């Protein structure tokens, strides 16, 4: 577990979702998962933090991005996907195929049930 000893004003950004205690939290579970996956891949040595910072910074600065930052975790996912492609870890077609598969799985999953890739009607069951 990492702790940051340097306080950041980012935690005081207006509009951030907050816990009942007032702490910043992720707005959606997928955001926490994207964050955790990025940290896990970094910990495994798939990329350096400088590479990650550059990829995310480049994505956030793209002209079509929301100036108020509401699409920050969309930027996060795009940056991670691009970095994995650039490093030869995953190609764009594979990432896009998985994205579509998860979307179909979400649409096929009854409300209140966990979304599993096996719920994708086109997913091959082995």
KARAZI-V332159 format. One record per backbone hydrogen bond with DSSP energy under -0.5 kcal/mol. NH is the residue of the N-H (numbers start at 0). CO is the residue of the C=O. Records with the same first field share a line. If there is no record, write none. Layout:
NH->CO  CO
//
This chain:
4->2
6->4
10->7
11->8
12->9
15->12
18->22
21->18
24->16
30->27
31->27
32->28
33->29
34->30
35->31
36->32
37->33
38->34
39->35
40->36
41->37
42->38
43->39
44->41
45->40
51->47
52->48
53->49
54->50
55->51
56->52
57->53
58->54
59->55
60->56
61->58
64->61
68->65
71->68
74->70
75->71
76->72
77->73
78->74
79->75
80->76
81->77
82->78
83->79
84->80
85->81
86->82
87->84
88->83
89->83
94->90
95->91
96->92
97->93
98->94
99->95
100->96
101->97
102->98
103->99
104->100
105->101
106->102
107->103
108->104  105
112->109
115->113
118->115
119->116
122->119
125->123
//
